Every structure is written in structure tokens, then in C-alpha cells.
Amino acid sequence: MVWHKDHDLPEGTDLVVLPGGFSYGDYLRSGAMAAKSPVMRAIAAHAERGGYVLGICNGFQVLTETRLLPGALLRNGGLKFSCKDVPLTIVNGNTPFTRAYRVTRDTEIPIAHGDGRFFADDETLDRLEGEGRVVFRYRDNPNGSLRDIAGIINERGNVMGMMPHPERASDERLGRTGGVGVFQSLMEAA
């Protein structure tokens, strides 16, 4: 476990997960203050060395604020918090985060956010699409994300951000398992 005030990651870190939640209350913009935390320099260096980074919900917002991923996450269309299970299409099943999904092209994972509408300029969106960097797409867009984008990866393929919460759909006891593929994929990759 790493604290936001830490300056280094533990020796031998393979994967950093930036979880959901409302970091610093999201008072300025979602993820904006957390992006300035001392530990983010170490996380950026980890990603630069090829280490895996997964940003879930608020973690995805932090990754866009630090520019480890392109785009921005804006207030949901309709200006309301949304908390529900959503059907997703796995657009790219050939990443370290999605290889376990190769057989299944669709899954269902819950969302819980008020600022989850993915936005980027047309050039960036075209580049993400053309380079196969859109990983998850909403089947029934719950928040107005451009091109129904629910998750993306960086150019190198070792940093992924997604608004849905795979940890909330990772065990039969939770009543859903649609997110377990993210964790199975990472265990195989790391």
C-alpha cells in the first residue's frame, strides 16, 4: 500500500492501481488535486519504465489529469451521479488488461460516478480509435462519453483507465463477475 504523501513505490512493484473514490473531495476537478500528490512522480516513472498502471474511475480521472492518458472526464450528461450495472463491449481484447476477455466480447460491470463523460478532441479520438487504444465501450452510453468510450490505454499499452469498477464485479459472492477478466489478465501479464 502506498500513501499519497509517499515519494517512492515499493521495490519490485509490478502494478499500481489507482482506485475509485473522491480523492481530496474532487473539489477543483475530479482527480486534479490527487494528480499533484508526491507519489504521482513515482507512478509516472513506473509507467515510463513499462510498469503497469490501472486507473479505476477516480483513478482514470487522475491519469488524465497527469497526462498519462489523453482526454478528460467531464460531468455526466444530465448532470447526475450514476450508479448501476452497465453492459460493455471489449473493443480490444489483446492488451495486458483484457486478454482474459478474448473469448467474451461483452461483459457487464457497474459504474458509480458523476464525472465520467470521456471527452477529447476529434484528432485524439481518431488516434485512439485508429491505434486500437479504446479498450472498453459502453453499449448503452450512461453518461454521454464521446464515441461511447468507457476505457482506454496509453500508446505503450501498459497504462489503462476505465470508468467502470471491475473490483465490484469480480467474485460470485458479489453477484457478478464481469470485471474479473481485468484482474486475471493482469495476473497473467505481471
C-alpha positions as CSV (number, residue, x, y, z in Angstrom):
1,M,0.0,0.0,0.0
2,V,1.3,3.4,-0.9
3,W,0.2,6.7,0.6
4,H,-0.4,9.9,-1.4
5,K,2.4,11.6,0.5
6,D,5.0,8.9,-0.3
7,H,7.7,9.7,-2.8
8,D,8.6,6.2,-3.9
9,L,7.0,2.9,-4.8
10,P,8.0,-0.3,-3.0
11,E,10.9,-2.1,-4.6
12,G,9.7,-4.7,-7.2
13,T,6.4,-3.1,-7.8
14,D,4.8,-4.6,-11.0
15,L,1.4,-3.0,-10.9
16,V,0.0,0.3,-9.5
17,V,-3.8,0.5,-9.1
18,L,-5.3,4.0,-8.6
19,P,-8.8,3.1,-7.2
20,G,-12.1,4.9,-7.4
21,G,-13.3,7.3,-4.7
22,F,-13.4,11.0,-4.4
23,S,-9.8,12.0,-3.9
24,Y,-9.4,15.2,-1.9
25,G,-13.2,15.5,-2.3
26,D,-12.8,16.3,-6.0
27,Y,-13.2,19.9,-5.1
28,L,-11.4,21.5,-8.1
29,R,-11.9,18.9,-10.7
30,S,-12.2,15.1,-10.3
31,G,-8.6,13.9,-9.8
32,A,-7.0,17.3,-10.1
33,M,-5.5,17.5,-6.6
34,A,-4.6,13.8,-6.5
35,A,-2.6,14.3,-9.7
36,K,-0.3,16.7,-7.8
37,S,0.4,14.2,-5.0
38,P,4.1,13.4,-4.4
39,V,3.7,9.7,-5.3
40,M,2.4,10.6,-8.8
41,R,6.0,11.3,-9.9
42,A,7.0,7.8,-8.9
43,I,3.9,6.4,-10.7
44,A,4.7,8.3,-13.8
45,A,8.3,7.0,-13.7
46,H,7.0,3.4,-13.1
47,A,4.8,3.8,-16.2
48,E,7.7,5.2,-18.2
49,R,9.8,2.1,-17.3
50,G,6.9,-0.1,-18.6
51,G,5.3,-0.9,-15.3
52,Y,1.5,-1.5,-15.3
53,V,-0.8,1.2,-14.1
54,L,-4.6,0.7,-13.8
55,G,-6.8,3.7,-13.0
56,I,-10.4,2.9,-12.0
57,C,-13.0,5.7,-12.0
58,N,-11.3,8.4,-10.0
59,G,-8.0,6.7,-10.8
60,F,-8.8,7.2,-14.5
61,Q,-9.5,10.9,-13.8
62,V,-6.1,11.2,-12.1
63,L,-4.4,9.6,-15.1
64,T,-6.0,12.1,-17.5
65,E,-5.0,15.0,-15.1
66,T,-1.4,13.8,-15.1
67,R,-1.5,13.3,-18.9
68,L,-0.5,9.7,-18.5
69,L,-3.7,9.2,-20.6
70,P,-5.2,11.7,-23.1
71,G,-8.6,13.3,-22.8
72,A,-10.6,14.5,-19.8
73,L,-13.6,13.2,-17.8
74,L,-16.4,15.7,-17.5
75,R,-19.7,15.9,-15.6
76,N,-22.1,13.3,-16.8
77,G,-24.7,14.3,-19.4
78,G,-27.8,15.1,-17.4
79,L,-25.6,16.3,-14.6
80,K,-26.5,13.4,-12.3
81,F,-24.5,10.8,-10.4
82,S,-25.0,7.4,-12.0
83,C,-24.6,4.1,-10.1
84,K,-25.7,1.0,-12.0
85,D,-24.5,-2.1,-13.8
86,V,-23.7,-1.3,-17.5
87,P,-23.2,-3.5,-20.5
88,L,-19.8,-3.1,-22.1
89,T,-18.1,-4.3,-25.3
90,I,-14.5,-5.2,-25.1
91,V,-13.1,-3.4,-28.1
92,N,-9.5,-4.5,-27.7
93,G,-9.0,-7.9,-26.1
94,N,-5.3,-8.0,-26.9
95,T,-3.9,-5.9,-24.0
96,P,-2.3,-6.8,-20.7
97,F,-5.6,-5.7,-19.1
98,T,-8.1,-7.5,-21.3
99,R,-6.5,-10.8,-22.7
100,A,-8.7,-12.9,-20.4
101,Y,-11.7,-11.5,-22.3
102,R,-10.7,-12.7,-25.7
103,V,-13.4,-15.3,-25.8
104,T,-16.1,-13.0,-24.4
105,R,-16.5,-9.7,-26.3
106,D,-19.2,-8.4,-24.0
107,T,-19.4,-8.0,-20.2
108,E,-21.3,-6.1,-17.5
109,I,-19.5,-4.0,-14.9
110,P,-21.0,-1.4,-12.5
111,I,-20.3,2.3,-12.7
112,A,-20.5,4.8,-9.9
113,H,-19.6,8.4,-11.0
114,G,-20.8,11.9,-11.5
115,D,-17.8,12.9,-13.7
116,G,-17.5,10.0,-16.1
117,R,-18.1,11.5,-19.6
118,F,-15.0,10.9,-21.6
119,F,-14.1,13.9,-23.8
120,A,-11.2,14.6,-26.2
121,D,-10.8,16.5,-29.4
122,D,-11.6,14.7,-32.7
123,E,-7.9,14.3,-33.6
124,T,-7.3,12.5,-30.3
125,L,-10.4,10.4,-30.6
126,D,-9.4,9.4,-34.2
127,R,-5.9,8.5,-33.0
128,L,-7.3,6.4,-30.0
129,E,-9.6,4.5,-32.4
130,G,-7.0,4.1,-35.2
131,E,-4.3,2.8,-32.8
132,G,-6.7,0.3,-31.1
133,R,-6.4,2.2,-27.8
134,V,-10.1,2.2,-27.0
135,V,-10.4,-0.9,-24.8
136,F,-14.0,-0.7,-23.4
137,R,-17.1,0.9,-25.0
138,Y,-20.5,1.4,-23.4
139,R,-23.3,-0.4,-25.2
140,D,-25.9,1.9,-23.7
141,N,-23.9,5.1,-23.0
142,P,-24.9,6.1,-19.5
143,N,-23.1,9.4,-19.3
144,G,-22.6,11.0,-22.7
145,S,-19.0,9.8,-23.3
146,L,-17.8,10.6,-26.7
147,R,-17.9,7.6,-29.0
148,D,-19.2,5.6,-26.0
149,I,-15.7,5.3,-24.6
150,A,-15.5,3.6,-21.2
151,G,-11.8,2.7,-21.1
152,I,-8.6,3.5,-22.9
153,I,-4.9,2.5,-22.8
154,N,-1.7,4.6,-23.5
155,E,0.4,4.2,-26.6
156,R,2.7,1.7,-25.0
157,G,-0.2,-0.4,-23.7
158,N,0.9,-0.5,-20.0
159,V,-1.4,2.2,-18.6
160,M,-5.2,1.8,-18.7
161,G,-8.0,3.9,-17.3
162,M,-11.6,2.9,-17.1
163,M,-14.7,4.4,-15.5
164,P,-16.5,1.1,-14.7
165,H,-15.5,-0.6,-11.4
166,P,-14.2,-4.1,-12.2
167,E,-13.5,-4.8,-8.5
168,R,-17.2,-4.6,-7.8
169,A,-17.8,-7.4,-10.3
170,S,-15.0,-9.8,-9.5
171,D,-16.5,-12.6,-7.4
172,E,-19.6,-14.8,-7.4
173,R,-20.3,-13.6,-3.8
174,L,-20.7,-10.1,-5.1
175,G,-23.4,-11.4,-7.5
176,R,-21.4,-10.5,-10.6
177,T,-18.1,-11.5,-12.3
178,G,-17.9,-9.3,-15.3
179,G,-14.8,-7.5,-14.0
180,V,-12.7,-10.5,-13.1
181,G,-11.2,-10.6,-16.5
182,V,-9.3,-7.4,-15.9
183,F,-7.6,-8.9,-12.8
184,Q,-7.0,-12.3,-14.5
185,S,-5.4,-10.5,-17.4
186,L,-3.1,-8.5,-15.1
187,M,-2.1,-11.6,-13.1
188,E,-1.0,-13.3,-16.4
189,A,0.8,-10.2,-17.6
190,A,2.7,-9.4,-14.4
